[in-house]
Amino acid sequence: MGSVSARRLVAVLTAVVLLAGCERATSFDGPEPPLRPAWASLSLPLPPGPPGRLLLRDAATCGGRWYVTGGVADAAGGTRPAAWTSADGVTFTPLTLVPSSFSGEQHVLSAVACRGSRVAAVGSKGGGVHGNPRVGTWAQGPDGALREVLAPFEQFGGPRAVRVGRLVAGPRGWLVVGSRVAGAAVWISPDSSAFTLVEGAPELAGDGRGRTAADDAVAVPSGWLVVGSLLAAAGPRPLAWTSADGRVWRRAELPGGPVGSGAAQRVVASARGPVAVGSAGAAGFGAWRLSGDGWRWVGTLGTAGTSAGGGVPSVAGLAAAGGDLVAVVREAAGHALWTSSDAGDSWRPMALPRAVPDTGDTAVAVATDGDRLLLVEDDGKGSRAWWGRVPAVDR
């Protein structure tokens, strides 16, 4: 081969190698495209009663059954509670609901949890005294109906009320998390038939270090694990608490990650230990994992910036499906899904079945069982339910 031909061959090979290297660098360094699972639409029937549009707000699964809760809104803006159940995650039937108060007749069931064959829910109706929502719980009776649990007004409301949030269940009972004027608070129950408020508890409530807030919880072998935040002078810090009985709590501050601030807003048990996800300031959203040597920062997901509704970005849901996690976040472009196959170390976006903006009357929630993912959403105009697979497979 002549020297000119040899030089040309070397040049061509060099260009090919450089091009391949550039392609690999682009593939490695650039953002991964979102997974697009083959979402299948589900049909939830309108419960008996006046016509209206469905308001789907939360979902849960246990004991081989699936549950969806929310409400029905009429043309005049009135609401009534609604709940559905399914044995296969495809065909849903309405549960019978029995309200016990005037506000209960107007509740929208925003949180649901189940244990074995029993299900319970938290509902609320806005527009009470001073505009504070009237909050109550619902428990399933022997006949399968969900009945509103009558409770004193100050059990969830009153002058010390701030917010009532998630409901979770575990071997030791049921737990509702939220905040009171004193800071983070919980409501505990052995069977969901009545709840006891725990507020002002040392370490759980706010103190000289700052005000606390509780956002989510999960049952762990030792009892309960709650996550939330501490609002200190230097900014919000992510917190976690553990308790064996829901009354006595131990506090732990989570590492702040690359920005040193944030809030742990959702938590779930995974095969590698509990994983919390929450806002992380300029980093968007962060993930923390608990192991034998404590909490550590493990990864980031989502984007930074205010939400489309002008609010602070937040995590609205988190579910574990086998070895995978699925998170629902409210970010600049609206609601978004992210999934992780390594317990939070790395995340990849997952496309929603349709766009859901982030406003006061929209919602997205997920529940998982094995590799099945149930997603319920409300874009402010209508609600839909979908199911897909995790890990998601591109179409």
C-alpha positions in Angstrom: 0.0 0.0 0.0 1.4 3.4 -0.9 2.2 6.0 1.7 -0.7 8.3 0.5 -3.2 5.5 0.7 -1.9 4.5 4.1 -2.2 8.1 5.4 -5.8 8.3 4.0 -6.7 5.0 5.7 -5.3 6.2 9.0 -7.2 9.5 8.7 -10.5 7.6 8.0 -10.0 5.3 10.9 -9.1 8.2 13.2 -12.3 10.0 12.1 -14.4 6.9 12.8 -12.9 6.5 16.2 -13.4 10.1 17.1 -17.0 10.1 15.8 -17.7 7.0 17.8 -16.2 8.6 20.8 -18.3 11.7 20.4 -21.4 9.6 20.0 -20.6 7.6 23.1 -19.9 10.8 25.1 -23.2 12.4 23.9 -25.1 9.2 24.9 -23.4 9.0 28.2 -23.3 12.7 29.2 -26.6 13.9 27.8 -30.0 13.5 29.4 -31.7 10.1 28.8 -34.9 10.3 26.8 -38.0 9.5 28.9 -39.3 6.0 29.0 -42.7 5.7 27.3 -44.6 2.7 28.7 -47.6 1.3 26.9 -50.2 2.9 29.2 -53.6 1.2 29.2 -56.6 3.3 30.1 -58.9 2.0 32.8 -62.6 2.9 33.3 -63.9 3.7 36.7 -67.7 3.8 36.9 -69.6 6.8 38.3 -70.7 5.8 41.8 -74.5 5.8 42.5 -75.9 9.3 43.1 -76.1 12.6 41.3 -74.1 12.9 38.0 -70.8 14.7 37.9 -67.1 14.4 37.0 -64.7 12.1 38.8 -62.0 13.5 41.1 -59.3 10.8 41.5 -56.8 11.6 44.2 -55.0 8.5 45.6 -54.5 4.8 45.1 -53.3 1.9 47.2 -52.9 -1.9 47.0 -52.6 -4.7 49.5 -54.0 -8.2 50.2 -54.5 -8.8 46.5 -56.9 -5.8 46.0 -56.5 -2.3 44.6 -58.2 0.8 45.9 -58.8 4.3 44.4 -60.2 7.2 46.3 -61.4 10.7 45.5 -64.8 12.2 44.9 -67.4 13.4 42.4 -67.9 17.1 41.5 -71.2 18.4 40.2 -71.7 21.2 37.8 -72.3 23.7 40.6 -69.0 22.9 42.3 -70.4 20.6 45.0 -68.6 17.4 45.9 -69.2 14.1 47.4 -66.8 11.3 48.5 -66.1 8.3 46.3 -64.0 5.1 46.4 -63.5 2.1 44.2 -61.9 -1.4 44.6 -60.7 -4.1 42.2 -59.4 -7.6 42.5 -57.4 -7.5 39.3 -56.5 -3.8 38.9 -58.6 -3.6 35.8 -62.2 -3.8 36.6 -63.2 -1.4 39.4 -66.5 -1.2 41.4 -67.6 1.6 43.7 -67.4 1.1 47.4 -70.4 2.0 49.5 -69.7 5.2 51.5 -71.6 6.1 54.6 -71.0 9.7 55.8 -71.9 10.7 59.3 -71.8 14.5 59.1 -72.7 17.3 56.7 -69.1 18.0 55.9 -68.5 14.3 55.4 -71.2 14.2 52.7 -69.0 16.7 50.8 -65.6 15.2 51.5 -63.1 14.4 48.8 -61.0 11.4 49.9 -57.4 12.6 49.4 -55.4 9.8 51.0 -56.0 6.0 51.2 -54.1 3.1 52.9 -54.8 -0.5 53.4 -53.7 -3.4 55.6 -54.7 -7.0 54.8 -58.3 -6.8 53.8 -59.1 -3.5 55.5 -58.9 0.0 54.0 -59.2 3.4 55.4 -59.1 7.0 54.0 -58.7 10.6 54.9 -61.2 13.1 53.5 -61.7 16.8 53.7 -64.0 19.6 52.5 -62.8 23.2 52.2 -64.8 26.3 53.1 -65.1 25.7 56.9 -64.7 28.3 59.6 -62.0 30.8 58.4 -61.7 28.8 55.2 -60.0 25.8 57.0 -60.9 22.4 55.5 -63.1 20.1 57.6 -61.0 16.9 57.8 -62.1 13.4 58.9 -61.2 9.8 58.5 -63.1 6.9 57.0 -62.9 3.2 58.1 -64.1 0.0 56.5 -66.7 -2.0 58.4 -67.4 -5.7 58.3 -69.9 -5.2 55.5 -67.2 -3.6 53.3 -68.6 -0.1 53.4 -66.4 2.9 54.2 -67.9 4.9 57.1 -67.0 8.3 58.3 -65.5 8.2 61.7 -67.0 10.9 63.9 -64.4 12.9 65.9 -64.2 16.1 67.8 -63.6 19.1 65.6 -60.2 19.9 67.2 -59.1 16.3 66.5 -57.9 17.4 63.1 -59.0 21.1 63.0 -59.4 23.9 65.6 -57.1 26.8 66.3 -53.9 24.7 66.4 -54.6 23.1 63.0 -52.2 23.5 60.1 -52.3 20.5 57.8 -53.4 16.9 57.7 -51.5 14.8 55.1 -50.7 11.2 54.3 -52.3 8.0 55.8 -50.2 4.9 56.1 -50.8 1.4 57.6 -48.5 -1.3 59.0 -48.3 -4.2 61.4 -48.6 -1.9 64.4 -51.7 0.0 63.2 -52.4 3.2 61.2 -50.7 6.6 61.1 -51.7 10.0 59.7 -49.0 12.6 59.4 -49.3 16.4 59.3 -48.5 19.6 61.1 -50.0 21.6 64.0 -49.0 25.0 65.3 -46.4 23.3 67.5 -44.8 21.6 64.4 -44.9 18.1 63.0 -47.7 15.9 64.4 -49.2 12.4 63.9 -52.5 10.7 64.6 -52.3 7.0 65.6 -54.8 4.2 65.7 -54.6 0.5 66.2 -57.4 -0.3 63.8 -58.4 3.0 62.0 -61.7 3.1 63.9 -60.5 6.1 65.9 -57.3 8.2 65.9 -55.4 9.8 68.8 -53.6 13.1 68.1 -49.9 13.3 69.1 -48.8 16.9 69.0 -46.0 18.8 70.8 -44.0 15.6 71.3 -40.3 16.2 72.0 -38.1 15.9 68.9 -41.1 15.5 66.7 -42.5 19.0 67.2 -40.6 22.3 66.6 -38.3 23.7 69.2 -35.4 26.2 69.5 -33.8 24.6 66.4 -36.7 25.6 64.2 -40.2 24.6 63.1 -40.9 21.1 61.9 -43.3 19.6 59.4 -44.2 16.0 58.6 -45.1 15.0 55.1 -45.1 11.2 54.8 -44.5 7.9 56.6 -43.9 4.2 56.1 -44.1 1.2 58.4 -40.7 -0.4 59.2 -39.8 -3.4 61.3 -39.1 -1.2 64.3 -42.4 0.7 64.1 -42.8 3.9 62.1 -40.5 6.1 59.9 -41.7 9.7 59.2 -40.0 12.2 56.9 -40.4 15.9 56.7 -38.4 19.1 57.2 -37.0 21.6 59.7 -37.6 25.3 58.8 -34.5 26.9 60.3 -33.0 30.4 59.9 -30.6 29.1 57.3 -33.4 27.5 55.2 -35.3 24.2 55.2 -33.5 21.0 56.1 -34.7 17.4 55.5 -35.6 15.4 58.6 -36.6 11.9 59.5 -38.1 10.5 62.7 -38.5 6.9 64.0 -40.8 5.6 66.7 -41.9 2.2 68.0 -45.3 3.4 69.2 -46.1 6.7 67.4 -45.7 8.6 70.7 -42.0 8.8 71.5 -39.9 9.9 68.6 -36.2 10.1 67.7 -35.0 12.7 65.1 -32.4 12.5 62.5 -31.2 15.2 60.1 -30.6 14.0 56.5 -27.5 15.1 54.6 -28.3 18.2 52.5 -26.8 17.0 49.3 -25.1 19.4 46.9 -27.2 22.4 47.9 -27.3 21.8 51.7 -31.0 22.4 52.0 -34.3 20.7 51.1 -37.2 18.7 52.5 -37.9 15.0 52.5 -41.5 14.8 51.2 -42.2 11.1 50.4 -40.7 7.8 51.7 -41.1 4.2 50.8 -39.5 0.9 51.8 -37.2 -0.7 49.2 -35.1 -3.9 49.0 -32.0 -1.8 49.9 -33.7 0.1 52.7 -36.1 3.0 53.1 -35.7 5.7 50.4 -36.9 9.3 50.8 -37.4 11.8 48.0 -38.0 15.5 48.3 -37.1 19.0 47.1 -33.5 20.0 47.0 -33.4 23.6 46.1 -31.4 24.5 43.0 -30.7 20.8 42.4 -34.4 20.1 41.8 -35.2 17.0 43.7 -33.1 14.6 45.7 -33.1 11.1 47.1 -31.8 9.7 50.4 -31.5 6.1 51.5 -31.3 4.7 55.0 -28.9 1.9 55.7 -27.1 0.5 58.8 -24.8 3.5 59.0 -27.6 6.1 58.7 -29.0 8.3 56.0 -27.0 9.2 52.9 -27.6 11.3 49.9 -27.9 9.1 46.8 -29.1 11.0 43.7 -31.0 13.8 42.0 -34.0 13.9 39.7 -36.3 16.4 38.1 -35.7 20.0 37.4 -35.4 23.1 39.6 -37.5 26.3 39.5 -41.0 27.2 40.6 -44.0 25.1 39.6 -46.3 26.1 36.8 -48.7 27.3 39.4 -46.1 29.5 41.0 -45.6 27.2 43.9 -42.5 25.5 45.3 -41.6 22.2 43.5 -42.6 19.2 45.5 -42.8 15.4 45.4 -46.4 14.2 45.3 -46.0 10.4 45.3 -43.5 7.6 45.6 -44.0 3.9 45.2 -41.8 0.8 45.1 -42.4 -1.9 42.4 -40.1 -4.8 43.0 -36.6 -3.4 42.7 -37.8 -0.2 41.0 -39.1 3.1 42.4 -41.6 5.5 40.7 -41.8 9.1 41.9 -44.4 11.8 41.1 -43.1 15.3 41.2 -44.5 18.8 40.6 -42.0 20.8 38.6 -41.8 23.7 36.3 -43.7 22.0 33.4 -46.3 20.4 35.6 -46.5 16.9 37.0 -43.8 14.5 36.0 -42.8 10.8 36.6 -39.3 9.6 37.4 -38.2 6.0 37.9 -35.1 4.4 39.5 -33.9 0.8 39.2 -31.1 1.2 41.8 -33.0 2.4 44.9 -32.5 6.1 44.1 -28.9 6.2 43.0 -29.9 7.2 39.4 -33.2 8.3 37.9 -34.8 8.4 34.4 -37.9 10.3 33.3 -41.0 8.4 32.5 -43.7 9.9 30.2 -47.2 10.4 31.7 -50.1 9.1 29.7 -51.1 12.7 29.2 -50.0 16.1 30.4 -51.2 17.1 33.9 -50.4 20.8 34.9 -49.6 21.7 38.5 -52.5 23.8 39.8 -54.7 23.6 42.9 -57.2 21.3 41.3 -54.9 18.7 39.6 -53.4 15.6 41.0 -51.3 12.5 40.1 -50.9 9.4 42.3 -49.4 5.9 41.9 -49.6 2.5 43.5 -47.7 -0.6 42.7 -47.8 -4.4 43.1 -45.0 -6.4 41.8 -44.3 -5.0 38.3 -47.8 -3.5 37.9 -48.2 0.3 38.2 -51.6 1.9 38.7 -51.7 5.6 38.0 -54.6 8.0 38.7 -54.6 11.6 37.5 -56.8 14.7 37.3 -55.8 17.4 34.9 -58.4 19.9 36.2 -60.9 19.0 33.5 -61.3 15.3 34.0 -59.9 12.3 35.7 -58.5 9.1 34.3 -56.9 5.9 35.6 -54.1 3.9 33.8 -52.0 0.9 34.3 -48.5 0.1 33.1 -45.4 -2.0 33.9 -42.3 -1.3 35.9 -39.6 -1.3 34.8 -41.2 0.5 31.9 -40.5 -0.7 28.4 -40.3 1.8 25.6 -43.0 1.6 23.0 
